[in-house]
């Protein structure tokens, strides 16, 4: 199936509210479970493991930073997004979770982050790449701002082979959602990358293709240590 781009930013009030109302809890828990497991693996191999200071690029309404901080009381997160309405709701979520002293918000474009090279010891990114018209630039920026020997942990949807499979996945995983949310989900599948496309991008950045793997029937994950 050919990639069909969707709007890069969900930056209307209604889109942000609809996104925030979706049930992301299980997906977010799994993301954090796998991040922690990878960090523990890295630590066993002589790296630092999960750093105290973490950057979450494309944070949306900050649900993943909140989950991560709940799981590890040492962590502080700089949560980055380029959509003002998402960040407005993130403020509310952070206040409600009593995480104001541990999660800081910043408006930034994932394709051109304003942070210096080698800034973050751990950089994470979930379900953002499919929004970008230039995913290679996003990967390059995530690599650039991560410190040497730091952890990169990136996950997103995989583009299915056909429109029929995409529609089947929408019904399987979002059949109870509103029509609006189902439409967004379908558009996300159409805009996503294939596993091969992601592997090519990271190889061009100097990483092993095997650092990208299928981690569910509909997700790929890039888990790597910056050389």
C-alpha positions in Angstrom: 0.0 0.0 0.0 1.4 3.4 -1.0 2.0 5.9 1.9 -0.7 8.6 2.1 0.2 11.5 4.2 -2.1 12.8 6.9 -2.1 16.3 8.6 1.2 16.7 10.4 -0.3 18.4 13.5 -3.4 17.5 15.4 -3.6 21.2 16.4 -7.3 22.0 16.7 -9.1 22.0 20.0 -11.4 19.2 18.9 -8.7 17.0 17.6 -6.7 17.4 20.8 -9.8 16.6 22.9 -10.7 13.6 20.9 -7.1 12.3 21.1 -7.0 12.9 24.8 -10.3 11.0 25.3 -9.0 7.8 23.5 -8.0 4.9 25.8 -4.2 4.9 25.4 -3.6 3.2 28.8 -2.7 -0.3 27.6 -0.6 0.9 24.7 1.2 3.4 27.0 1.9 0.8 29.7 3.3 -1.6 27.1 5.5 1.2 25.7 6.9 2.0 29.2 7.3 -1.8 30.0 9.4 -2.3 26.9 11.4 0.9 27.4 12.3 -0.1 31.0 13.2 -3.7 29.8 15.4 -2.3 27.1 17.1 0.1 29.5 17.7 -2.8 32.0 19.2 -4.8 29.2 21.5 -1.9 28.3 22.6 -1.6 31.9 23.5 -5.3 32.0 25.7 -4.7 29.0 27.6 -1.9 30.7 25.6 1.2 29.7 23.9 3.6 32.0 20.4 2.3 31.7 17.4 4.6 32.0 18.6 8.1 32.6 17.1 10.4 35.2 16.5 13.1 32.5 14.4 11.9 29.6 13.1 13.7 26.4 9.8 12.6 25.0 9.5 14.0 21.5 5.9 14.3 20.2 4.4 14.0 23.6 0.9 14.9 22.7 -1.0 15.4 25.9 1.9 14.0 28.0 0.3 10.7 28.9 3.5 8.7 28.4 5.7 11.0 30.6 3.1 10.7 33.3 3.1 6.9 33.1 6.9 6.8 33.1 7.1 9.1 36.1 4.6 6.9 38.0 6.8 3.9 37.3 10.1 5.4 38.2 10.3 8.1 40.8 13.8 9.2 39.8 12.8 10.3 36.3 12.3 13.8 35.0 10.9 14.4 31.5 11.1 17.2 29.0 7.9 16.6 27.0 8.1 18.2 23.5 5.3 18.8 21.0 4.6 21.2 18.2 0.8 21.4 18.7 -0.3 24.2 21.0 -3.7 22.6 21.8 -2.0 19.3 22.7 0.3 21.1 25.0 -2.6 23.0 26.6 -4.2 19.6 27.5 -0.9 18.3 28.6 -0.7 21.1 31.2 -4.1 19.9 32.6 -3.0 16.2 32.6 0.3 17.0 34.4 -1.5 19.1 37.0 -4.1 16.4 37.6 -1.3 13.8 38.0 0.6 16.1 40.4 3.7 15.8 38.2 4.3 19.5 37.7 7.7 19.3 39.4 8.9 16.4 37.2 7.5 17.1 33.7 8.4 20.2 31.7 6.7 21.1 28.4 8.4 22.6 25.4 7.0 23.6 22.0 9.3 22.1 19.3 9.1 20.6 15.8 10.5 17.0 15.7 12.0 17.7 12.3 14.1 20.6 13.6 14.6 20.4 17.3 16.1 23.5 18.9 18.2 21.5 21.4 22.0 21.2 21.2 23.7 18.0 20.0 24.1 15.2 22.6 21.7 16.9 25.1 19.6 13.9 26.3 20.7 10.6 27.8 17.4 9.0 26.9 15.2 10.0 24.0 11.8 8.4 23.5 9.1 9.0 20.8 5.8 7.2 20.4 3.4 7.3 17.5 4.8 10.5 16.0 6.8 9.4 13.0 3.7 8.6 10.9 2.6 12.2 11.2 5.7 13.6 9.5 6.1 14.3 5.8 9.9 13.9 6.4 10.4 11.0 8.8 14.1 10.8 8.0 14.6 14.3 9.4 12.8 13.2 12.6 15.1 10.2 13.0 18.1 12.4 12.3 17.1 14.9 15.0 16.3 12.2 17.6 19.8 10.8 16.9 21.4 14.2 17.0 20.1 15.3 20.4 20.8 12.0 22.1 24.1 11.7 23.9 26.7 9.2 23.0 25.9 5.9 24.7 22.4 7.2 25.3 19.2 5.3 24.7 16.9 5.9 21.7 13.5 4.2 22.0 11.0 5.0 19.2 7.7 3.2 18.3 5.0 3.7 15.7 2.4 2.0 13.6 3.5 -0.1 10.6 1.8 0.4 7.3 -0.1 -2.7 6.3 0.2 -4.3 2.8 -3.3 -3.3 1.8 -6.3 -1.0 2.5 -8.3 -4.0 3.5 -5.9 -5.0 6.2 -5.8 -1.4 7.5 -9.6 -1.4 7.8 -9.5 -4.8 9.5 -7.0 -3.5 12.1 -9.2 -0.5 12.7 -12.2 -2.7 13.5 -10.1 -5.1 15.6 -8.4 -2.4 17.7 -10.8 0.5 17.6 -14.1 -1.0 16.7 -15.8 0.5 19.8 -14.3 4.0 19.2 -16.2 6.9 17.7 -16.4 7.3 13.9 -14.0 10.2 14.2 -11.4 8.2 16.1 -11.7 5.3 13.7 -11.1 7.6 10.7 -8.0 9.0 12.4 -6.7 5.5 13.1 -7.2 4.5 9.5 -5.4 7.6 8.3 -2.6 6.8 10.6 -2.1 3.4 9.1 -2.1 4.8 5.6 0.6 7.4 6.7 2.8 5.0 8.5 6.1 3.5 7.4 7.0 -0.1 6.6 9.5 -2.0 8.7 11.9 -1.9 5.7 11.6 1.8 5.3 12.4 2.4 8.9 15.4 0.0 8.8 16.8 1.9 5.8 16.6 5.2 7.6 18.4 4.0 10.7 21.1 2.2 8.6 21.8 5.6 6.9 22.3 7.0 10.4 24.9 4.4 11.2 22.8 1.9 13.2 22.3 -1.8 12.6 19.0 -2.7 10.8 18.3 -5.2 13.5 17.8 -2.4 16.0 14.4 -2.0 14.3 11.9 -4.9 14.9 8.3 -5.7 14.7 6.9 -5.6 18.2 3.3 -6.4 17.5 1.2 -7.1 14.4 0.8 -3.3 13.9 3.9 -1.7 15.5 7.6 -1.4 14.8 10.1 -0.3 17.5 13.6 1.2 17.1 15.6 0.4 20.3 19.2 1.4 20.1 22.2 2.9 22.0 23.8 5.8 20.2 27.3 4.8 19.2 
